[in-house]
């Protein structure tokens, strides 16, 4: 099978990451039809109300997916890591609807944007793609249920500790560049409440606080 230079580079990168998920023919099809883009940390990738014409596939880095209530306050739903895609975006793609979520890059991110029109074609053509889409729906649905369960049934302190552990796992680093306001925004809380609980977690020995930085003391436990 012959590839143009750009396609060879794209194919090799995708093959290394997704050989366990996709067959070579599908990876080549993705390369030939996808659009590879890079984003720096804290960049908006998808906004609420945006018409979805392409499905994002995470090649590297991590993304947080947020929703918004009627007052405009944001709520963190889940994270996307290497090999993931967004179930809400998938749903918008199939219905040709506008996005109901906001996607923000957590780190440097590489995304491959797949045209909407290819999704249905590949669902029929490739069993591995069909399984990937269905598994993605199931995984993201479980994560959203867990997110709402976390809000309803867990204390703010428990939510905060889980949030910090998730952040450390996503970034693969014990040091997190976060302000109390950043955390409050993600957890749909107030900065005052977050600051109070952060001091409590510090007294427990879970974290150490620096200026706009948090060090997770038991980082080995989150890896």
Residue, then its C-alpha position, 0 to 999 in steps of 0.5 A: x500500500x502506497x502513502x504520500x509523505x504526509x500520510x506516512x507520517x500520520x499513519x505511523x503516528x496513528x498506527x503506534x497509538x491505535x494498532x490495538x484498536x483499528x485495522x491498518x486499512x482504517x488507520x489509512x482511511x483516517x489519515x487520508x480523510x482526517x485533519x490533524x491539529x495541535x493546541x496549547x494548554x487552556x485553548x478552547x477546542x469546541x464551544x457550546x452552540x458550535x455546529x459539529x462538522x468533525x469528530x475529534x480523536x485525541x492523538x496525544x495530550x488531555x482535554x476536559x469536557x464541560x457543560x453549562x447550566x442556565x446561569x452560565x456556570x460551568x460543570x466538569x463532566x469528564x476528561x479525554x486522554x490519548x485514544x479517546x473521543x467525546x460521546x456528546x460530540x459523537x451524538x451531535x455528529x450523528x444528528x448534525x446538531x450544535x454542541x452542548x459541551x465545551x472542550x478545553x485543552x489541559x495540556x499540549x494536545x494533538x487532535x485528528x478531526x474526522x469529517x461527520x460524513x465518514x462516521x456512518x460509512x466507517x460504521x458499516x465498513x469497519x467493525x473496529x470503528x463500530x466497536x470503538x464508537x459504541x465503547x466510547x458512548x458507553x465509557x463517556x456515559x458511565x463517566x457522566x453518571x459518575x460525575x453527577x453521582x459525585x455531585x449528589x452523593x459526595x461531600x465537597x471535600x471528597x469531590x475536591x480530593x478526587x478532582x486533584x487525583x484526576x488532575x495528577x493522573x491526567x498530567x502525570x505530574x505531582x505538581x499542578x499549576x492550579x489556582x483556587x479559582x480554577x478549581x472553583x470554576x471546574x467544581x462549580x463552587x466558590x473560591x472561598x469554599x475551595x480555599x477552606x477545603x484546600x487548607x484541610x487537605x494540606x493539614x491531612x498531608x494529602x497536598x502541599x500548596x505553593x503560589x498557584x501550584x499544588x503538590x500531590x504528596x501521595x502522587x505514586x498512589x494516583x499513577 
